Amino acid sequence: MPSLRGKIRLAYSSLAMIVMTLCGIAVFYLMFLEQQIHEGVAVSDLNNAVLEMRRQEKNLFLYGDPNALGDTEMHAEAALAILEGEHATLSTISTTQLLTTLAASIESYRALLANWREQRELHNNLEVDLREKGQQISALVDGIVRSERLALADAVRKSRSWLLLSIMAVGVLVFLVGRHLALAVVTPLRRLEQDLAPIAAGRFDHLEAGSRDREFIAFAEAFNRMLRELDHRRRRMLHSEKLASLGVLVAGVAHELNNPLANISSSCQLLLEELDSAHPEQLATWLRQIDAETERARQIVLALLEFGRQRELSLEPVHLVELFRKTRMLLGNNLRSCNAQLDIEVPDDLVVYADPHRLQQVFINLLRNAMDAGGTGVRIRILASACSAAQTTLPADAQVLGEPDCSLSAGENYAEILVDDNGPGIPADILPQVFDPFFTTREPGRGMGLGMYIIQEIVLEHGGCIAVNTLSGGGTRVTIRLPREDLQA
């Protein structure tokens, strides 16, 4: 299995090889330059010795300087010593034949100088021979100097070409290594970032590795284990909160059942007392009352059982009017105990595509929050309407989770449900935290802070969105948008 660490190690090794190659090229150029400098110094010394020899020759013949003869001989000997000592270096610039000819010419020149010292009477003829031989030596040295300069120019030109090629090669190699790193590291990380975006938004989906590298596969497996554990814990918290809500409802339902049971008991007592003497029509009326109150009690118990039942998400068309009717029935005693007023304005034909039991939990939690926040005498209003994305916009200061236009699930059609209360509202500094799990402003022991978190979880599961904002005149508004079921379809 390929490894990200191995790819990075390969990339760095390649870069190290590139740097070493570049350093080797630089060392080669320095050695080459050193050789060229050494050749230039040797040629320069030879040329200076010959020039100085010719200058002393001029002093000897034109000005009769008695010391010029010795100086001329000394410089001629120095030039010959340079030829012998730097023969290998000068051979790279000039030909061996030319160097041999130059050495022979200097030897002849020195012999003529010796004759000049011994045969004074032949000075005129010797002077001509010395001048000619000196000119010949100068010409040969000039040729060597010219060859050295041409060689230097050619070396500089070749060095420049090799340097440009080396830079281009290094640039191409660096580009290839960088591209390899991008494909091996950056691209999978960018894909991983995109895959993590839905999870950051609260959609606990399965994470694909996005790469065959061992590190990415191990990370994806560990992350998916964490997601499964989080989902398991989330479901447990959801169930715990649901049981807590159910406990509150049971107390209310117990009081709610007192009315039909009391009516049933009264009708039964009347039947027992008046069974023989009452008119048959009256007996039938009491029996109908018993049947009606029994059905009422059965509906209350059935709604309570449906709310408490644990099940997977099951989407179906849900009439909001019927959903709110059952919700009001379950919370009837709670509403009366805090003298709350609940107004429901929902079209009879408004239908959403949802899980009715989980959606009912959303509105039970919202109504309980409104009653807890508003206190005694709170007024709660539920309004619902069919909308499209172009009709309504959410307030700019609202805390929003999910797609405001429900575009991921339902195109442009959705149902908008507003739950308003006239309570104190939510402070601006607390508003961004209302959906955080375990966040609560209640006293310790009066709630786990999971109500709004579970509400937004359920709404997002349905492909909808939820927004919370404080109304300008006081109070809180919760806006829920859910995919709308088209009854005409």
N, C-alpha and C positions, 0 to 999 in steps of 0.2 A: 504494500500500500504506500503510495507516495506520501511524503511528509512535507509540511510547510517549512519546518526547520531545515530539512535537507535542501529545499529550493533556495532558502535564504542563504544557507552556507555555500551552495553552488554559486549564487550570485556574487557573494562577497569574495569567494575564491577567484571568480572570473575577474572581478575588479582588481584584486591583488595581482593577478597575472598581468593585467593591462598596465598597472602601475609599474610592475617590475620590468615589463617590456619597454615602457617609456623611459624608465631609468637606464636600461641597457642601451637604448638608442642614444640617450643623452651622453652616457659615458663614451660610447663609440665616437660620437661627434667631437667630444672633448679630446679624445686621443688623436683623432684625425687632425683637429686644429693644432694640437701640440706638435705633431709631425710637420705640419705646414710651417709653423712658426720656426721650428728647428732648421728646416730647409732654408727658410728666408734669412735666418741669422747667418748660416754658413755662406750663402751666396752674397749676403751683404758684407761679411768680413772679407771674402775673396775680392769683391769689387772694390772695397775701401783700400785693401792692400795694393791692388793694381793701380788705382788712381793715385795713391800716395807715391808709388814707385814712379809713375809718369811725371808727377809734380817735381820730385827730386831730380828726375832726369832733365827736366826743363831748367831747373836751377843750375844744374851742372853745365849744360851747354850754353845757355843764354847769359847767365850771370857769373859763370866761373867760380861758383861757390866751392871751396876746397872740401867742405864737409858733405856736399851733396852726393859724392860718389859712394861713400860709406852708407849713407841713408838709403840710396837707391838699392845697393846690394842687400841691405837689411830687409827692405820691403819686398824685394823679389824673393828672398829666402822665406819670408813670412807667407807670401802667396803660395809658394811651392809647398810649405808645411800644411797650409789649409787644404790644398788639393789632396795631399796624402792622408791627412787626418780625417777629412770629411768625404773621402772618396765614395763610401757607401751611400751617404746622404745625397751627394751631388749626382750620383748615378741615377737616382730616381727622377731627376730633373732633365739631365742631359745624357748624351750617349757616351759610352766608354771610349769610343774613338775620339770624340771631341775632347774629353778630359785628358786623354793620352797626348793628343796634339798640343793642348795647352801646356801640359807639364813639360813636354819637349821644348816648346817655345820659350818657357821661362828658363829652362836649363841653358838653352842657347843664349838667352839674354844675359844670364849670369856669366857665361863664358866670355861674351863680348865685353862685359864690364871688367873682367879680369885682364883681358887683353888691353883695354884702355888704361888700366893702371900700369902695365908693364911696357907698352910700346907707345910712348908719347908722340913719336914722329908720325904715327899712322892715325892720329886723332881724327882727321877729316874723314877718312874712309870708315873708320869705326863709328864715328858719329852718325853717319848715314845708315849703317847697318843697325846700330842701336835704336835709332828712331823707327826704322821700318819694323824691327822685331817688336818694339814696344807697341806700335800701332796694331800689329797682328795680335798681340796678347790682349789689348783692349777690345779689339773686335770680337775675339773669342769669348772674353768675359761678358761683353754686352749681350752676346747670344745666349749665354747661360742665364743672365739676369732676365732677359726677355722670356726665356723658357720658364723660369721660375714664376714670373708674374702671370704668364698664361696658364700655368698649372694651378696657381692659386685661384685665379678667376674661375677656372673650370671646376675646381674643388668647391668653391663657394656656391657655384650654380648647382652642382650636384647635391650639395648639402641642403640647399634651400628646397630642392625638389623632394629629397627624401624626408625633410622635416614636414613639408606640406602633406606628403602622403602618409606620414606617421600620424600627424594630427587628424587627418581624415579617417584613418583606420581606427584610431582610438575613439574618435567621436562616434563612428558607426558601432563599435563594440560597446561603448557606454550606452548608446541608444538601445541596442539589443538587450543588454543586461537590464536596463530600466524597464523596457517593455516586458521582459520576462518577469521581473518583480511585480509590475502592475498586474499582469495576467494571473500571477501566482498568489498575490497578496491583496492588492488594492481592489481588484474586481470582486473577488469573493467577499471581502469586507463590506464593499458598497452594497452587494446583493444581500448580505446579512443584515445590514442596516435597514434596507427596504423591507426585508421580511420581518424585522422586529417592530416596524412602525405600527402595524395593526395590533400587535401584542401590547405596545405602549398605550394604544388607545383603548385597551380593555378587552379586545377580542382574543381570547386564549386559544389560538389555533396551533396546529402542529407546525413546528419549525423544520424546514428542509435544510440539509447541510449546505447545498449550493456549491460544493466543491468535493473532490475525491480525496483531498488531503486528510491525513489522520487527525490533525488537530481540529479541523472544522467538523469532522464526523463526530469526534468525541464531545466537542462543545454542543453540537446539535442534540446528541443523545442525552447529555446531562441536562440541557435546557428543557428538552421534552419531558424528562422525568420530573423536573421542577414544575413544568406547566401542569402535568397530570396531578401532582401533589397539590398545587394551588387550586386547581379546579375541584379536586376532592374536598379540600378545606373550605372552598367557597360554597360548595353545595351543603356542606355541614353547617356553615354559618347561616346560609339561607334557611335551612331547615330549622335551626335553633331559633332564628328570629321569627320564623313562621309559627313555631310552637309557642314562643313568647306572646305573639299576637293572638294566637288561639286561646292562650290562657286568659288574656284580657277579655276576649270575645265570649268565652264560656261564662264568665261572671255576668256579662251583659245579657247573654242569651238566657241564662237562668231566670233573670228578672223578666225577660221578654216572654218566656213560656208561662209565667204566672197568670197573665191575662187570659189566654185561651184555656188553660187548665181551670182557672176560677170559673169561667163561663161554662165549661163542660160540667164541672162539679155542681153548679147552680141548676143547670138544666136537668142533670140526673136526679137531684133531690126533688125538683118539681115533678119529674116523672114518677118517682116513687110515691110521692104524697098524693098526686092527682091521677094516678094511673086508672083507677076505677071510675072516677067521677068526671074527669076532664073530657072535653069535646075532642073527637078524633082529629079535627083540624088543628087544635092547639097542641095535641100530642105530636102531630107531624111537624109543627113549627119548632118545638123543642128538639126533636130528633135532627131536624135540618141544622139547627144551631150547633148541636153536638158535632155533627159531621163537618160543618164549616170550620169550627174551632179546632177540631182534630186535624183537618187538612192544613190549617194555618200552623199548628204546632209541628206537623210533619215537614212542612216547607222550611221552617226555621231550623229544625234538626238536620234536614237534608243539606241546606246551604252551609251549615257548620261542618258537616262531614266532608263535603266537597272542598271546602277551604283547607281543611286539615289533611287531606289526602296527599301523599307524596307521589309525584308522577313526572315523567319526562315531558319536555316541551311538546305540546300538541296544538298546532295551529288550525283554526277553523273560523268561519264567519261568526262574529259576536255582535249582537245588537247592544249598543251601549245603554239604551233605555232600560233593558232588562238587567244588565249588569249593575247599573246604579241602583235599581230597585232592590236587588238582593243585598247590595252593600249597605243601603239605608236600613234594611231590615236587621242585618247583623249588628249594626252600630246603633240601633234604636235606643237602647237603654243608655249607652254612653252619651249620645246626643242630648237626651233628656236630663242626665245627671249634671251636665255642665250648662244646661239651658241654651244649647247651641241651636242656631237656625241654619238649616241646610236647604238651599234653593238649587234645583236642578233644571237646567234649560238645555235639553238635548232633543234633536229631531228624532221622530219615531223611526225613520228609515235609515239612520246613520249606522253603518256596519263597518267594523274593522276586522282585519285578519289577524287573530291573536289566540293565545291560550287563555280561555276565560278565567281559569282558577288563578293563574299567576297575575293576570291583569287585575283581577279583583283584589289581590294582595297589594298591588300598587296603590289603589285608591283607598283601601283601608288604612294603609300606612300614612298616606297623605292627609286623610281626614283626622287621624289620631294626632299627627304632628300639628295640624291647624288648631285642634282643640287644646292641645297642651300649650301651644304658644299663645293662643288668644285668650285662654281662660274662660271664666263664666261669661255667658252672653255673647260669645263670638259668633260672627255671621260668616258662613261659608257659602260660596256660590260656585257651581260647576256649570260651565258653558262648553258646548261642543258644536263643531260645524265642519262641513266638508270644504276643503281648501285645496289650492294648488300653489306651487312655489312662487308664482308671480303675484299672489294676492296679499300675502302677509309677510312681514319681516319681524324678526325677534328684536327686542330692545338692545341697544348698544351695550348697556351695562349688565346684561344678563350673563349668568354662568351657564354655558351650553356644553352638553356632551352629545356626540353623535352628529349625523348629517342633518342640518336644519331643514333641508327640503326633502329628506327621506329618499334621495335620488338613487341610493344604492339598492333599494328594495322595491320602490313603488313608483318610479318615474316622477311625474308631476302631481299625482293624486295622493292626498293623505287626509286624515282626520285630525283636527286640532282641538285639543281638550284643555281648557283653562280651569284651574282650581285656584280661586281667590279667597283670601280671608282678610278681615279688618284688624288683625293683630298688630303687634309692634313692628313687624317687618324684621329683616335680617341686616345687621350692620354691614357696611361695605367691606370692612377688613375681615369679616368672617365668611362672606359670600363665596370666595374662591375655595373654601374648605368644606362646603356643605356635602359634597359627594365623597369625601375622603372616608375610608373605613375607620371605625372606632372614634370618629370625631363627634363630640356632643357638648352642648352647653348646659346640659342638665346636671343636677347634683349626682354625686357618686351613688350607684345602686339603683338609679332610675332610668337606665337605658345603656345599651352597649355602643351606641353610635353607629349602628348598622342599617338603620331605616332607610335613609336616602341612598346609601350605597347599594342596598338591595333593589331599591326602586330603579336606579339608573341601570343596574345589571339586567333587570327584567325588560326594561324599555329597549336597551341596546340589543338584547336577544331577539326582539321582535323587529329589528331593523329600523327602529324609530329614533327619535331624539328627545331630550328633555332639557328644559331651561328653567332657571330660577332667577327671579329678580324682585327687588323691593319696589312697591308701587309708590308713585309720587305723593299720594295722599295718605300713605301709611298702609301697612299690610304687606302680604307676600303673594306673589303670583307664581304658580308652577304651570309651565306650558309643556304639554306632551303632544308630540306628533307621531302618529302611527300610520302604517300603510292602510289604505281604505279599500274595502271590498265593494266592487261595483255590482249592485243587485240586478242591473239590466243585462249584464254580460251573459 
